[in-house]
């Protein structure tokens, strides 16, 4: 479904990613594992087409079509979506309105189903605002519910560094598996080996380089036993 070919990303004169090559199959969870600052989120933003993350060289191919130069809105129309490391807050916007954005037929039942899929009670959350009154875990689960309503072909999930409790994280992981089982392909960006274990395959990124790719167990074992802190992050 997705091919990354020799992707290099340079921002503000600094090499963020260098010669990344990956292939993600349709219907799988593919984990991108690595320490904080390794370039994982930058890769996610490049795939999504975020501003200032256009590759300096290389190609991004989605379902056989090169999308390297496509703007973010065109990639969204192709069925690509991204959850952010820090979920957005929208002062004054109720959860139900936020979720309805992604519902093609504006079916309110789909919104309720999406909330229930992430174990949030619609009666409690539909009228609440997507703002600072929600915890990090609640906002991440609502963001994932929004992904459900979009019915994406490729969902890129960027795990938050903090602000989400273990119970919420467990539910988010279960929801990612459910999303895969419903037909979506998922790229899971994480710095935690335990989170990566839900993936079908995985790759390890460190200091902007692709260190290793293979089965999830191979990558997790390498990360936990052999991966050292890069000198620039010490």
C-alpha positions in Angstrom: 0.0 0.0 0.0 2.8 2.4 0.9 6.3 2.6 -0.4 9.0 5.0 0.9 11.9 5.1 -1.5 15.3 6.7 -0.5 13.6 9.4 1.4 15.8 12.2 2.8 14.4 15.1 4.8 16.5 18.2 5.6 15.0 21.0 7.8 16.8 24.3 8.6 20.0 22.9 7.2 19.9 19.7 9.4 19.4 16.2 8.1 16.4 14.8 9.9 15.9 11.6 7.9 18.4 10.0 5.5 17.8 7.4 2.8 14.7 5.8 4.4 13.3 2.8 2.5 10.1 1.1 3.7 7.2 -0.9 2.3 3.9 -1.2 4.2 1.4 -3.9 3.2 -2.3 -3.4 3.0 -4.2 -4.5 6.1 -1.3 -4.6 8.5 0.0 -2.7 11.5 3.5 -1.5 10.8 5.4 -0.1 13.8 8.1 2.5 13.5 10.1 2.1 16.7 12.9 4.3 18.1 14.0 6.7 20.8 12.6 10.2 21.2 14.3 12.6 18.7 15.0 9.8 16.2 12.9 11.2 13.4 9.8 9.0 13.7 7.3 11.8 13.9 9.1 13.7 11.0 8.6 10.6 8.9 4.9 10.5 9.8 4.5 14.2 8.9 6.3 13.6 5.6 3.9 10.8 4.7 0.9 12.9 5.6 2.3 15.9 3.6 2.5 18.4 6.4 3.9 21.8 5.7 7.7 22.1 5.9 8.1 18.3 5.8 8.4 17.8 2.0 11.3 15.3 1.3 14.5 16.8 0.1 14.9 13.7 -2.1 13.2 10.4 -2.6 9.6 9.3 -3.3 6.4 8.4 -1.4 4.1 6.0 -3.3 0.6 5.2 -2.2 -1.3 2.4 -3.9 1.0 2.7 -6.9 0.6 6.5 -7.2 3.4 8.9 -6.4 2.2 11.4 -3.8 5.5 13.1 -2.9 4.3 16.5 -4.2 0.6 16.2 -3.2 -0.7 18.6 -0.6 -2.1 17.3 2.7 -5.8 17.7 1.7 -5.3 15.6 -1.4 -3.6 12.8 0.6 -6.6 13.0 3.0 -9.0 12.5 0.1 -7.0 9.4 -0.9 -7.8 8.0 2.6 -4.6 8.9 4.6 -5.0 10.3 8.1 -2.8 11.1 11.0 -3.3 11.3 14.7 -1.0 13.8 16.3 1.5 13.3 19.2 -0.3 16.1 21.0 -4.1 15.9 20.1 -5.6 19.2 19.1 -7.9 21.2 21.3 -10.8 23.1 19.9 -12.2 25.6 22.4 -16.0 25.7 22.1 -16.4 22.8 19.7 -18.5 19.9 21.1 -17.2 16.4 20.7 -20.2 15.4 18.5 -19.4 18.3 16.0 -15.7 17.3 16.0 -16.5 13.7 15.2 -19.2 14.6 12.6 -16.5 16.3 10.4 -15.3 12.8 9.3 -18.8 11.3 8.8 -19.7 11.3 5.1 -23.5 11.0 5.6 -23.5 13.0 8.9 -25.0 10.0 10.6 -25.1 10.7 14.4 -25.3 7.0 15.1 -21.8 6.6 13.6 -20.5 9.2 16.0 -22.0 7.3 19.0 -20.6 4.0 17.7 -17.1 5.6 17.3 -17.1 6.8 20.9 -18.3 3.4 22.2 -15.5 1.8 20.1 -13.0 3.6 22.3 -15.0 2.9 25.5 -16.3 6.4 26.0 -20.0 6.8 26.9 -21.7 9.0 24.3 -24.1 10.4 26.9 -21.2 11.7 28.8 -19.0 13.0 26.0 -21.1 14.1 23.0 -21.8 17.6 24.4 -18.4 18.1 26.0 -15.9 20.4 24.3 -12.7 19.2 22.9 -10.6 21.4 25.2 -8.4 21.4 28.3 -11.1 20.0 30.5 -10.4 16.6 28.8 -7.5 14.6 30.0 -4.7 13.6 27.6 -6.1 10.0 27.5 -9.6 11.2 26.8 -8.4 13.5 24.0 -6.4 10.7 22.4 -9.3 8.3 22.5 -11.6 11.0 21.0 -9.1 11.6 18.3 -9.0 7.9 17.6 -12.8 7.8 17.5 -12.6 10.6 14.8 -10.3 8.3 12.8 -13.0 5.6 13.0 -15.5 7.9 11.5 -13.2 8.8 8.6 -12.9 5.1 7.6 -9.3 5.7 6.4 -7.3 3.4 4.1 -4.1 4.3 5.9 -4.1 5.6 9.5 -0.8 6.9 10.9 -0.9 6.8 14.7 1.8 9.0 16.5 1.9 7.8 20.1 2.0 10.7 22.6 5.2 11.1 24.7 3.2 11.8 27.8 -0.2 12.8 29.2 -1.9 9.5 28.7 -2.4 6.9 31.5 -1.7 3.2 31.0 -5.4 2.2 31.0 -6.1 4.7 28.2 -3.1 3.6 26.3 -4.2 0.0 26.5 -7.6 0.9 25.1 -6.0 2.9 22.4 -3.8 -0.1 21.4 -6.9 -2.3 21.4 -8.7 0.2 19.2 -5.7 0.3 16.7 -6.0 -3.5 16.4 -9.8 -3.1 15.8 -9.1 -0.5 13.2 -6.7 -2.9 11.4 -9.3 -5.7 11.7 -11.9 -3.5 10.1 -9.8 -3.1 7.0 -7.5 -0.2 7.6 -3.7 -0.2 7.3 -2.0 1.3 10.3 1.5 2.8 10.8 2.2 3.0 14.5 4.9 5.5 15.6 6.2 4.7 19.1 9.2 4.8 21.4 7.9 1.9 23.6 8.7 -1.7 22.8 5.6 -2.8 24.6 3.4 -0.8 22.4 5.2 -1.9 19.2 4.4 -5.6 20.0 0.8 -5.2 18.6 2.3 -4.7 15.2 2.6 -7.3 12.4 6.0 -6.0 11.3 8.3 -3.2 12.4 11.3 -1.0 11.7 13.8 0.7 13.9 14.8 4.3 13.3 17.7 6.0 15.2 19.2 9.4 14.5 17.4 9.7 11.3 18.6 6.4 9.9 16.7 3.2 9.3 18.7 0.8 11.5 16.7 -2.4 11.0 13.4 -3.8 9.7 11.8 -7.2 10.0 9.4 -9.1 12.3 8.1 -7.2 15.3 9.9 -9.6 17.7 13.2 -9.1 15.9 12.9 -5.3 16.1 11.8 -5.3 19.7 14.6 -7.6 20.7 17.2 -5.5 19.0 15.8 -2.3 20.4 15.7 -3.6 24.0 19.0 -5.5 23.9 21.3 -3.8 21.4 20.1 -0.3 20.7 22.4 2.3 22.4 21.7 6.0 22.9 23.1 7.9 19.9 25.9 10.3 20.9 24.0 13.4 19.8 21.1 12.5 22.3 23.3 11.9 25.3 
